[in-house]
Amino acid sequence: MADLTLPLEITPTEVKKLLESGHPVKLIDVREPSEHRMARIDGAELMPMRSVPGRLSELQAHSATAALIILCHHGVRSLRVACWLREQGLSRCHSMAGGIDRWSLEVDPAVPRYS
């Protein structure tokens, strides 16, 4: 499969299209475990934001075979993480704009919204 050139931020609808198209994508959820218990996207790996630096080598390995889509509640933490990962040389990482809240609104209303 051809490698994709994606912007730093992509919408939940674009993420869904990538998943459906069969492009290699790894969803990384940087929220806290308590948030993850309330709402989650099937297949997303929980990796709280504070644990990301210690798991850099794991993320590098994932990015060798898939685009990393970083998500959080509203897209603020995920954008910070995606920017940091790019600074570490991982060019195939992207933040899901609007986070899981926007995913629930635009893609899968079965995913609960929370405040």
C-alpha positions in Angstrom: 0.0 0.0 0.0 1.3 3.5 -0.8 2.3 5.6 2.1 -0.1 8.5 2.8 0.8 12.1 3.3 -1.5 13.4 6.0 -1.6 16.7 7.7 -0.9 17.1 11.4 -4.6 17.1 12.2 -7.2 15.0 10.6 -10.9 14.7 11.2 -12.7 11.7 12.7 -14.4 11.2 9.4 -11.0 11.0 7.6 -9.8 8.6 10.3 -12.9 6.4 9.7 -12.2 6.4 5.9 -8.6 5.4 6.5 -9.7 2.5 8.7 -12.3 1.4 6.2 -9.9 1.6 3.3 -7.5 -0.8 4.8 -4.6 1.6 5.1 -2.3 0.6 8.1 -3.4 2.8 11.0 -2.7 2.5 14.7 -5.0 4.4 17.0 -3.3 5.7 20.2 -5.6 7.1 22.9 -3.7 9.4 25.2 -6.5 10.0 27.7 -6.4 8.7 31.3 -7.8 5.3 32.2 -10.8 6.8 33.9 -11.8 8.6 30.7 -11.1 5.4 28.7 -13.5 3.5 30.9 -16.3 6.0 30.0 -15.8 6.0 26.3 -13.5 4.3 23.8 -13.0 3.5 20.2 -12.6 -0.2 19.4 -9.0 -1.0 18.5 -7.5 2.1 20.0 -4.6 1.4 22.4 -4.6 3.3 25.7 -1.4 5.1 26.3 -1.9 8.0 28.8 -0.1 11.2 27.7 2.3 11.0 30.6 3.5 7.6 29.5 4.3 8.5 25.9 7.9 9.5 26.4 8.7 6.2 28.1 7.1 4.3 25.2 8.8 6.2 22.4 10.6 3.2 21.0 7.2 1.3 20.9 5.7 4.2 19.0 8.6 4.3 16.6 8.1 0.6 15.9 4.4 1.1 15.2 5.1 4.1 12.9 7.3 2.0 10.8 4.3 0.0 9.6 1.3 2.3 10.2 0.2 5.9 10.5 -0.2 6.8 14.1 -3.5 8.5 14.9 -3.4 10.1 18.3 -6.7 10.9 20.0 -7.9 12.3 23.3 -11.1 13.9 24.6 -11.3 17.1 22.5 -8.0 17.1 20.5 -5.8 19.3 22.7 -3.7 16.6 24.3 -3.5 14.6 21.2 -2.2 17.6 19.2 0.5 18.2 21.8 1.5 14.6 21.7 1.5 14.5 17.9 3.7 17.6 17.8 6.1 16.1 20.3 6.3 12.8 18.4 7.1 14.7 15.2 9.9 16.6 17.0 11.2 13.1 17.8 11.3 12.2 14.1 8.0 10.3 13.8 6.5 12.0 10.7 3.7 9.6 10.3 1.7 10.7 13.4 -1.4 12.8 13.3 -3.9 14.2 15.9 -7.6 13.4 15.5 -9.1 16.9 15.6 -11.9 17.2 18.1 -11.0 13.9 19.8 -13.4 11.2 20.8 -16.1 13.7 21.5 -16.1 14.7 17.8 -15.9 11.0 16.8 -19.1 10.4 18.8 -20.8 13.3 17.0 -19.7 12.6 13.5 -18.8 8.9 13.2 -20.2 6.7 15.9 -23.0 8.0 18.2 -22.8 4.7 20.2 -19.6 6.0 21.7 -20.7 7.9 24.9 -20.0 11.6 25.3 -18.8 12.9 28.6 -17.7 16.2 30.2 
